Amino acid sequence: MSRVPVDITFRHIQPTGWIKELIEEQADKLHQHAGAIHRVEVTVDLPQHHSRKGDHFEVRIVMHVDHMKEQTVSATSEDNESDQLRTTIHEAFHQAERMMRRKLERRRDLRRTPAPGKGDD
């Protein structure tokens, strides 16, 4: 299996092996579904600004894709428990997969659709 390069940034949270492994695993799955991705940047953040509701994990994914501008998705957790971080990472990658699938389908449809005036004999 070819691995897509993944840059992982941690903000306000200690990097751990299970987080890195999960992100790399999810990035590989994303690359299998949307092979046009040639690099993924993931930011895992625990911002310290939610005074009423507590802190929430934020996961942001930036995908560098052939022949497209950067594609970005993000997800936020309910709270700052580690199981919520795992769920938030999965949700962010699920959103990324849905986005890439839609964009690639749209690109294929545009290629199949003849330009106006073409093919009208």
WOMO-V686010 format. One record per residue. N is the residue number from 1. PHI is phi in degrees with one decimal (NA if undefined). OMEGA is omega in whole degrees, 0 to 359 (none if undefined). NEAR is the number of other ideal C-beta (glycine too) atoms within 10 Angstrom. Layout:
BEGIN
N/PHI/OMEGA/NEAR
N/PHI/OMEGA/NEAR
END
This chain:
BEGIN
1/NA/178/7
2/-82.4/182/7
3/-94.7/175/9
4/-81.4/178/20
5/-62.2/182/13
6/-125.7/173/19
7/-102.6/182/12
8/-114.0/178/15
9/-118.3/177/11
10/-110.7/177/15
11/-125.3/177/12
12/60.7/180/12
13/-150.8/178/15
14/-75.8/176/7
15/-67.9/176/10
16/-130.9/183/13
17/-62.4/183/7
18/-67.1/178/10
19/-67.3/179/20
20/-59.7/180/15
21/-61.9/180/10
22/-62.1/180/16
23/-64.3/180/20
24/-64.2/177/17
25/-62.6/180/13
26/-66.3/179/22
27/-64.7/177/25
28/-64.1/177/15
29/-62.3/179/15
30/-60.5/180/21
31/-63.4/177/22
32/-64.9/182/13
33/-82.1/182/13
34/-138.5/187/19
35/-62.8/181/14
36/-73.3/181/16
37/-77.0/179/21
38/-114.6/173/12
39/-163.1/179/15
40/-128.5/174/25
41/-113.9/181/17
42/-122.9/175/24
43/-115.2/176/16
44/-110.4/187/23
45/-130.7/172/18
46/-126.6/184/17
47/-62.3/186/13
48/-103.3/188/9
49/-121.8/182/6
50/-97.5/186/13
51/-71.2/182/7
52/-86.7/188/4
53/-97.3/184/8
54/87.9/183/9
55/-85.9/181/17
56/-128.2/173/18
57/-72.8/173/25
58/-125.3/177/19
59/-121.0/181/25
60/-121.3/181/17
61/-120.3/174/24
62/-114.9/181/16
63/-107.1/175/25
64/-97.7/191/17
65/-122.5/177/18
66/-57.7/173/8
67/60.5/176/6
68/-142.3/172/14
69/-73.8/180/7
70/-55.9/179/10
71/-110.3/185/18
72/-126.8/172/12
73/-136.0/176/19
74/-148.9/178/16
75/-141.9/181/19
76/-125.8/182/16
77/-84.3/176/21
78/-73.8/179/12
79/-152.3/186/13
80/-105.6/175/14
81/-79.5/184/11
82/-63.5/177/12
83/-66.8/176/9
84/-68.6/177/15
85/-64.8/178/23
86/-58.1/179/15
87/-63.1/181/16
88/-66.8/177/20
89/-62.5/178/22
90/-60.1/180/14
91/-63.0/179/16
92/-62.0/179/24
93/-69.5/176/23
94/-63.9/176/15
95/-62.1/180/15
96/-62.9/179/26
97/-64.0/178/17
98/-61.1/181/12
99/-61.8/182/16
100/-66.5/178/22
101/-60.4/179/12
102/-62.3/183/10
103/-66.5/179/16
104/-69.7/175/16
105/-64.1/179/10
106/-62.4/180/10
107/-64.5/178/12
108/-62.9/179/10
109/-62.8/179/9
110/-65.4/179/9
111/-69.1/181/7
112/-78.5/184/6
113/-77.8/180/10
114/-68.6/178/8
115/-64.0/178/7
116/-56.2/179/7
117/89.7/179/6
118/-92.8/177/8
119/77.0/178/8
120/-90.1/181/6
121/-103.9/none/3
END
